[in-house]
Amino acid sequence: MALGEFELIDRYFRRPVRRSPLGIGDDCALLAPRPGMQLAVSSDMLVEGRHFLSTVAPERLGHKALAVNLSDLAACGAEPLACTLAISMPRVDEPFLAGLACGLHTLAEQHDIELVGGDTTAGPLNLCITVFGEVPTGQALLRHGARPGDDLWVSHAIGGGIGDARLALEVFRGNLVLPGEQFDRVRLAMELPQPRVALGLALRGIASAAIDLSDGLLGDLRHVLRRSGAAFHAGGEAGTSGDGPQALGAWLQDEALPRSPILNHQPAAMQRECLLFGGDDYELLFTAASAQRVAVERAAQGAGVAVARIGQIVQTPGVQLLDAQSRPIALQGQAFDHFKT
Amino acid sequence: MALGEFELIDRYFRRPVRRSPLGIGDDCALLAPRPGMQLAVSSDMLVEGRHFLSTVAPERLGHKALAVNLSDLAACGAEPLACTLAISMPRVDEPFLAGLACGLHTLAEQHDIELVGGDTTAGPLNLCITVFGEVPTGQALLRHGARPGDDLWVSHAIGGGIGDARLALEVFRGNLVLPGEQFDRVRLAMELPQPRVALGLALRGIASAAIDLSDGLLGDLRHVLRRSGAAFHAGGEAGTSGDGPQALGAWLQDEALPRSPILNHQPAAMQRECLLFGGDDYELLFTAASAQRVAVERAAQGAGVAVARIGQIVQTPGVQLLDAQSRPIALQGQAFDHFKT
């Protein structure tokens, strides 16, 4: 007999809660944010064939579904508290569920958060996680705080860089062949991204704006430039529309973009595609006044990650990629947009 | 050219926020629960063909997706604050999105809440809403508070009852024919459920336990009996497992189950199926000490809904349906379980 919805939740997802007043099993979960804290909330939906391949190990899928959400909390400088998971799946596949729950709970424990609720239903495979974090009132890192003259930074693994997830995707797409060991490494970047939560917390009061890299460096940078431009021209307030005509601009130093040795061995066009339009990096792209350079380096060191200073914010709209002699490099391609590609 | 993800969110979903510090457009939304309040959270996923039919009007789908979530807040006695929407859809269908957003925003405005974030992606149609409400610490209505001797109550529309949504489903399934006007009425019950938020708030401090009716009266009652039994035998604490062997029991008075004139004209077997196993009612099933009868009636009156006293909680496990002479009626069938039916 097939496992019922409630037995399934009990067997794979319910764990005793420690931090939250009430976890799985009632109509609602209850959270108790501390006084003086705002609650940061983010929701991401992962669809098979779009956000993950059917070949992914269930443990890695469970990890990634939570990781991409924690990455949003990291980008806001929020401390993770709890999450909910809604899942639709064609049939009850117990090994799949056991693996998924294991990957999710393992990452949750690393960040001292707990699964407090959700939903399970029959349907095409779809995972929707909502995460909750807390941040002292007024201290959240937001997209609209960049100002002309600010440095532009990106986080990355020590010895690694951005763009490896895209490189793995190119292998899956059949556009590229990599030796087994190299493929395993870039596949890790794609399937087991590490949300930069500690860095996000350490950058409170230091970074002027932040976003997590999910759609590719250029596309995500444009969000910061648009919203910061609207706020800059409105005297510091966040624009209600992120699409104001008065975006800020930026230049990027090509050589400063951090890349792994594996990506560094690819042809220049492939490198550029992966670095600028890659997507699925889940690193933090952030800005800070130049007076904060030492503070940024210290924050990264404390968080155990590397950061690269890759460019600067300017008042003139548009993004320029510069070569080692500070000459503009022509750009092509388009940031990933879920409904355009 | 197809509408991109960000334009789509801007056009249909973004509205200025009034209550929340930060709405759609950043990595996270920010909520500011008032001091002394706990945050109640619930997440429901709706899949085409499972939770709604492809024939449903988009406005009604937008209403229902939010309504079933608000119903969870109602069952906890929480005051709605905000929600997020994650949606996956096969293609960008602007009339569909316009209708969906309209239905959702209309209900959101009725409850003075706002859409603060979410996600849109390509994939099989799937809607996942997470709602946030606040409730004074320690005052949430929970499933585990029922005690032997408590009255059992169910809310319903004035002049209506429970089971009409199931009746509509039977028409869609081809098992029943109803005259056009009657079909329109029961279809309203199925497609435009009214979350009993005001009643949930009014029942704080009066009801001993509450749940919203989504899976059918008997199935949802069993959740209350299991969890309340575990808490009763543990001396008042909520059991970590809802499946303890020491559930409480209840009797239900068949005649007291509220039914609309349309359902009342159906054969007895159909009436019982719809009343006991119907699902999709989104009424509140709750318990209260008998000393609270006047208070319950007043709470319902204030909230503009009807309540029916349909039975009583007893210590002996099991549910009995009694006829007008208090003789047990034999029961068959099974509460709806998403993976068993």
Chai-1 contact restraints between the chains, C-beta under 6 A:
chainA,res_idxA,chainB,res_idxB,connection_type,confidence,min_distance_angstrom,max_distance_angstrom,comment,restraint_id
A,A2,B,F339,contact,1.0,0.0,6.0,A-B,restraint_1
A,G4,B,D337,contact,1.0,0.0,6.0,A-B,restraint_2
A,G4,B,F339,contact,1.0,0.0,6.0,A-B,restraint_3
A,G4,B,K340,contact,1.0,0.0,6.0,A-B,restraint_4
A,E5,B,D337,contact,1.0,0.0,6.0,A-B,restraint_5
A,E5,B,H338,contact,1.0,0.0,6.0,A-B,restraint_6
A,E5,B,F339,contact,1.0,0.0,6.0,A-B,restraint_7
A,P16,B,T240,contact,1.0,0.0,6.0,A-B,restraint_8
A,G25,B,G242,contact,1.0,0.0,6.0,A-B,restraint_9
A,D26,B,L142,contact,1.0,0.0,6.0,A-B,restraint_10
A,D26,B,R143,contact,1.0,0.0,6.0,A-B,restraint_11
A,D27,B,D72,contact,1.0,0.0,6.0,A-B,restraint_12
A,D27,B,A75,contact,1.0,0.0,6.0,A-B,restraint_13
A,D27,B,C76,contact,1.0,0.0,6.0,A-B,restraint_14
A,D27,B,D212,contact,1.0,0.0,6.0,A-B,restraint_15
A,C28,B,A40,contact,1.0,0.0,6.0,A-B,restraint_16
A,C28,B,V41,contact,1.0,0.0,6.0,A-B,restraint_17
A,C28,B,S42,contact,1.0,0.0,6.0,A-B,restraint_18
A,C28,B,D72,contact,1.0,0.0,6.0,A-B,restraint_19
A,C28,B,C76,contact,1.0,0.0,6.0,A-B,restraint_20
A,A29,B,V41,contact,1.0,0.0,6.0,A-B,restraint_21
A,L30,B,Q38,contact,1.0,0.0,6.0,A-B,restraint_22
A,L30,B,A40,contact,1.0,0.0,6.0,A-B,restraint_23
A,L31,B,L39,contact,1.0,0.0,6.0,A-B,restraint_24
A,A32,B,Q38,contact,1.0,0.0,6.0,A-B,restraint_25
A,P33,B,P33,contact,1.0,0.0,6.0,A-B,restraint_26
A,P35,B,P35,contact,1.0,0.0,6.0,A-B,restraint_27
A,Q38,B,L30,contact,1.0,0.0,6.0,A-B,restraint_28
A,Q38,B,A32,contact,1.0,0.0,6.0,A-B,restraint_29
A,L39,B,L31,contact,1.0,0.0,6.0,A-B,restraint_30
A,A40,B,C28,contact,1.0,0.0,6.0,A-B,restraint_31
A,A40,B,L30,contact,1.0,0.0,6.0,A-B,restraint_32
A,V41,B,C28,contact,1.0,0.0,6.0,A-B,restraint_33
A,V41,B,A29,contact,1.0,0.0,6.0,A-B,restraint_34
A,S42,B,C28,contact,1.0,0.0,6.0,A-B,restraint_35
A,S43,B,T84,contact,1.0,0.0,6.0,A-B,restraint_36
A,S43,B,A86,contact,1.0,0.0,6.0,A-B,restraint_37
A,S43,B,G118,contact,1.0,0.0,6.0,A-B,restraint_38
A,S43,B,D119,contact,1.0,0.0,6.0,A-B,restraint_39
A,S43,B,T130,contact,1.0,0.0,6.0,A-B,restraint_40
A,D44,B,D119,contact,1.0,0.0,6.0,A-B,restraint_41
A,M45,B,A86,contact,1.0,0.0,6.0,A-B,restraint_42
A,M45,B,S88,contact,1.0,0.0,6.0,A-B,restraint_43
A,M45,B,D119,contact,1.0,0.0,6.0,A-B,restraint_44
A,M45,B,T121,contact,1.0,0.0,6.0,A-B,restraint_45
A,V47,B,S88,contact,1.0,0.0,6.0,A-B,restraint_46
A,V47,B,T121,contact,1.0,0.0,6.0,A-B,restraint_47
A,V47,B,G123,contact,1.0,0.0,6.0,A-B,restraint_48
A,R50,B,A122,contact,1.0,0.0,6.0,A-B,restraint_49
A,R50,B,G123,contact,1.0,0.0,6.0,A-B,restraint_50
A,D72,B,D27,contact,1.0,0.0,6.0,A-B,restraint_51
A,D72,B,C28,contact,1.0,0.0,6.0,A-B,restraint_52
A,A75,B,D27,contact,1.0,0.0,6.0,A-B,restraint_53
A,C76,B,D27,contact,1.0,0.0,6.0,A-B,restraint_54
A,C76,B,C28,contact,1.0,0.0,6.0,A-B,restraint_55
A,T84,B,S43,contact,1.0,0.0,6.0,A-B,restraint_56
A,A86,B,S43,contact,1.0,0.0,6.0,A-B,restraint_57
A,A86,B,M45,contact,1.0,0.0,6.0,A-B,restraint_58
A,A86,B,C128,contact,1.0,0.0,6.0,A-B,restraint_59
A,S88,B,M45,contact,1.0,0.0,6.0,A-B,restraint_60
A,S88,B,V47,contact,1.0,0.0,6.0,A-B,restraint_61
A,V92,B,F339,contact,1.0,0.0,6.0,A-B,restraint_62
A,G118,B,S43,contact,1.0,0.0,6.0,A-B,restraint_63
A,D119,B,S43,contact,1.0,0.0,6.0,A-B,restraint_64
A,D119,B,D44,contact,1.0,0.0,6.0,A-B,restraint_65
A,D119,B,M45,contact,1.0,0.0,6.0,A-B,restraint_66
A,T121,B,M45,contact,1.0,0.0,6.0,A-B,restraint_67
A,T121,B,V47,contact,1.0,0.0,6.0,A-B,restraint_68
A,T121,B,H338,contact,1.0,0.0,6.0,A-B,restraint_69
A,A122,B,R50,contact,1.0,0.0,6.0,A-B,restraint_70
A,A122,B,H338,contact,1.0,0.0,6.0,A-B,restraint_71
A,G123,B,V47,contact,1.0,0.0,6.0,A-B,restraint_72
A,G123,B,R50,contact,1.0,0.0,6.0,A-B,restraint_73
A,P124,B,P124,contact,1.0,0.0,6.0,A-B,restraint_74
A,N126,B,N126,contact,1.0,0.0,6.0,A-B,restraint_75
A,C128,B,A86,contact,1.0,0.0,6.0,A-B,restraint_76
A,C128,B,C128,contact,1.0,0.0,6.0,A-B,restraint_77
A,T130,B,S43,contact,1.0,0.0,6.0,A-B,restraint_78
A,T130,B,T130,contact,1.0,0.0,6.0,A-B,restraint_79
A,L142,B,D26,contact,1.0,0.0,6.0,A-B,restraint_80
A,R143,B,D26,contact,1.0,0.0,6.0,A-B,restraint_81
A,D212,B,D27,contact,1.0,0.0,6.0,A-B,restraint_82
A,T240,B,P16,contact,1.0,0.0,6.0,A-B,restraint_83
A,G242,B,G25,contact,1.0,0.0,6.0,A-B,restraint_84
A,D337,B,G4,contact,1.0,0.0,6.0,A-B,restraint_85
A,D337,B,E5,contact,1.0,0.0,6.0,A-B,restraint_86
A,H338,B,E5,contact,1.0,0.0,6.0,A-B,restraint_87
A,H338,B,T121,contact,1.0,0.0,6.0,A-B,restraint_88
A,H338,B,A122,contact,1.0,0.0,6.0,A-B,restraint_89
A,F339,B,A2,contact,1.0,0.0,6.0,A-B,restraint_90
A,F339,B,G4,contact,1.0,0.0,6.0,A-B,restraint_91
A,F339,B,E5,contact,1.0,0.0,6.0,A-B,restraint_92
A,F339,B,V92,contact,1.0,0.0,6.0,A-B,restraint_93
A,K340,B,G4,contact,1.0,0.0,6.0,A-B,restraint_94
